[in-house]
Amino acid sequence: MNFRVTTGCLVAFSMLAGAWSQVHAQSDRWQQRVKYTMDVKVDAPANQFKGQQHLEYFNNSPDTLKRVFYHLYWNAFQPNSMMDVRSRELGKILLGKDKKGNDRYDWDARVRDRISKLTPDEIGYQKIISLKKDGKPQSYKVVETILVVELDKPIMPHSKVVFDMEFESQVPVQIRRSGRTNSEGVDFSMAQWYPKMCEYDYEGWHPTPYIAREFYGVWGDYDVKITMDKKYVIAGTGYLQNPNEIGYGYEAPGTKVNRPAGDKMTWHFVAPNVHDFVWAADPDYKHITQKVDGFTAHFFYIENDKTRETWPQLAKMIPAAYDYIKVHYGPYPYKQYSFIQGGDGGMEYPMATLIMGNGTMSGLYGVAMHEWMHSWYQGMLATNESLYPWMDEGFTTFAENNVIYNTIDSLKGRNPQAGEYDGYFALANSKYEEPASTHADHYNTNYGYSLTAYSKGAVFLEQLGYVIGAKNRDNGLLRYYNEWRFKHPNANDFIRVMEKESGIMLDWYKQYFINSTKHIDYGIDSVYANGNKTIVRLRKIGLMPMPIDLMVTSKQNNKLLHYIPLSIMFGEKPNENPSIRRVVDNVWYWTNPTYEVEINMPLTEIKKLEIDPSERMADMDRSNNTVVF
């Protein structure tokens, strides 16, 4: 890869099969860059490996860096680690009763108190044997899952340095994302397996301790060699460089596989322009492929009576899913993606995912679509998931639901986001809601985090379609993809894209729905006749203001939509249904608790009045939204 460092952070890199066009970061946004070369030797019977890491680090910032930080994620899997203590403390919180009447605590069911019970041969660790910068040993200390490196000489702005590291690791018993022998019998789920440079961006360093949540990484290129017993089949991020030497379904059709002598084999993967690298290994993996528009989908699973049917069916469903995805969210830019049985549920990584594989067909398709859609919002756009979990999980959930409900015949025509509204309302009616701007690790409950990041994040996008029009929202999502992929956008970047697309000001929407826990509740306060006209008084009951759609249905079943823009929008959404006549009323000032709509129709002619007939507004109490005469 040819790389040149300039003030504007112009990065030229080789991408996919050909050369990707040059990527220009925003004029006020620079990005660091990394190039990893790693060689690991796996002792599978001992569940350990040794690794060498050569890391080229490009400081594209205007800052002088006097120290750097690495993640050592597997150190979390030791008794009394932060992850262990945090899980046990949250597990003491009583949320209420489950459907069977039993006490329901706020456990992460995958972690619970399991880390506290690990024995020395079951724990995970990442030990640094040596670390050099530009050939000179560096001073460092380990703060559990963070390696702090005090540099002998600072890294100057717009310069490159090289770090060389030797490390040893023990694969933990599978508890959270990573580990050995998961519940479905997969031998190795190798996520967060190597010392990984922390991200440094316009907000500074992000040495986030690993206590359960998500990740944030530096864009770069990976060249990884993994040597282990020949019996294992390896799946992961990147393109296998020696397929005809490896076999196991990687080889070109009709090619004779020539494996090396001995009982071990080296797998060589290359992954361009990604921010992480995952792999998994099992001797019983079955490997099948599916050609899709522009890339190949790989599937690795342990065959049994169920998976023998479900995984090949999943492979056949991918092309139709991608037909929908590329139109609505943008094309997938790499030449491969791997769906890999492993992990503890579903977890996304660049060019690959680890998913549980023994469930029903609908469950397998659902988790596969969720994790694959992360390739857009975590893999390519890659916001800081710790700071903006709703932009990652929420946007992914929104897209996943749309893909599923538009590719499964029995679901077509239903509301894809109905379940997310139910989840948000449950959260809003509980005592566990916190602002969606809360750092992912610092939510007071797992319950609050999950429903905020996933459900409220998805509602944010669906409801945005109500505010600016679904077409503007959808066009804005493609614009967001095109403008911000590979650039780590933040919340303001997304809002600005939607403002430019719609011509509507949206800072208020983010402030209320993301940065606060204020809720929406509108109602029809009163209705009275005024000659040949009807006056409808609307009331803002909740603390969050919104524009209002008021549908008027006559006794002849004719429909008329009164649209009331919110004053601080400084614009109006287009008429989403031209077949229904729309009247645009004067703006509603958010300071005013009531608003009167004058309908040019006698009260005696009106059959029904309804606020938000599309039900996209997250109104906490819809019982006062409709009046039927």
Phi, psi and omega in degrees: 000130173270130184227131173231138184262125176226168181301323181276005180057055174274117185246119174254125182216153177282129186228127176060215183286331180239194182271125175285146180295157182298141182254121178256115174292162177301153187301333181253020184225111174256165178220143172286168180215147179227157171221109182265134166236118185230144178226117182237142177245119187259127170260088187299316180301327180271354183057040181224162173206159175244144184222151171240134182232125174248118187236116170270124185242122182255113179271094180273003183279166174276008188256151172269123184260117182266347175207162177228165182229144173239152169273136172237071194303321188290346176294349176291337186267059177221143181307137179071016172292169177301319179297318180298308183296317181299316180297316181292325179291315178294329180294349177275348184280122178273116181272337183144212181249147173274184184296339179266002179088006179273152177300137181243116182258165188271044178289147153278107190301335181283331184261305183044232178251021187294325182296323182297342184259002181290138175271167182305329179272002178251343183290167171253152173202158172227108183255132178269122180271319177204153179213124179233147171243124182049040175087357182248134179301144181244152177274135181210162174219153181255122174249078183055263183263010179234130173262122180255120183248116176270114188281140178291326174226138182293158174270118185282157177303143175056047179223169179239140172231166180235128175252133174240128186226142167247136181215159176232144182221150169243130181284121182286161166304136185296119178232304183225107177070304186259165168132182183254146175053073179289179188294344177258007173092008178287129187296309186226120171249100193257077176251147181054041192266350185233154173299123189239126179300132177289158179280138170240121182224196184297345176262002179102197179287151177232067178276070186281118177300150182269107179237001174150330195273224194257193192225165180209126187224169182268134177295141178181193182242142183239133172234109192233128173245129182237119179250123177203180184306140183300334186291342184277143170257128183250137175233152178175191175295145169095182183253125178291127185271341182234056186296324183283349174268335183269309184079222179055032178094354177277334188293156176294143181307133178083357182278139174278125182279128179243088179282149180291161177290161179098179184261003179237162182213146180255124177261130184242114181246144173233132180228113180270138172055057175231169181242014176191170180214125180237151171211164179214155183213139175201141180289344184257008179300132166263135185241117174235161181229160178219122176286131178234168181303098174094352180205174179244129174265131179251146181228127180235121183206157176270121188283131171214186185301329181274309184294335178301332179263316190284319185290316174299326177293320176302316180301319181290337182275345186295317181301317180294321178298317182292328176303320178286316185299311187295329179287321187264334186232358178104159183287152173281126192268349183265172182263001177206155170214139184241124171264115190238126174290126182165185177072209188231014181166273174202131179213134187268145173214161178301128175067010182194160172217151170256123181223148172292143192237359187262009183278193179289167179298316180294322178293320179295316179296320181297311181291325178296317180292322179298309183292325178293320179295339172297339177299335176275304190272340172251322184284316185255314180280317166053056170297163174291103186295334179292320181274329184230060181299330179293333178282334178270295183292320182293312180295321178297316179297316177304310182293316178306311181300317180296320178298311183298314185285348177252003178237350176254116187304320184290346181257348183298138181096346177271166179280111183297334187257009183302317180295329179287325174296318178300318179296317179295318180296322177298318178296311184296332179271000178263179176261013187251005180285136173230161179303143179294347177281359178296138175301136187306323183283347190249014170296148181286338180219152170297322181301311181295318179299310187299310183290330178288309184294314186274297187288309182294325177297320178290320178298322178308315181286317180296317180290330175300325175297328175292321185286314186248356184099134184299323181294318176299317179299313182294317176296324178295325178295321176291321177295319176302314178300312184291325183276331193238000178297142182065026182226009177052062180291156175250185184297319181294325178299317179294315181299319181296322176300314182291328175293317180293324181289322187259339186075015182247137176284135188229008180300325179297324183295315177294318183300314183284311190276334182256314187271359178221176174244028175287146188246162179261131172202112176242154178211160173275113186279314181198159179222133177210156181277145175221080185068234178272012179240165179235135178252125178245121177263123177258148180234134172271108183267319178282177185265353179258124180279153179211155167291157186235132166260122177241111181269129178249123178246124181278169178292345174267009180065022170279146184243143177221128181254121171265121182251127182243101179293153173276138187303320186279003171284330183051043179173181181217149178284155177289161176292116185280342181227087183299343179287347177250127180295136182237137173248126178265116181271174176296158183294154173257118177285131188295342179284343185269127182285338181229163180208136180252129178255128176261117182257127182279063182200136178297146179301326181293343180267353185268133178262323187203142172238135181214128172279130175055068180295338179282347179058033175268341177283130183281064182284124186292335182219099182275358183294337180256016182269347187230138171232126178247131183259000000 
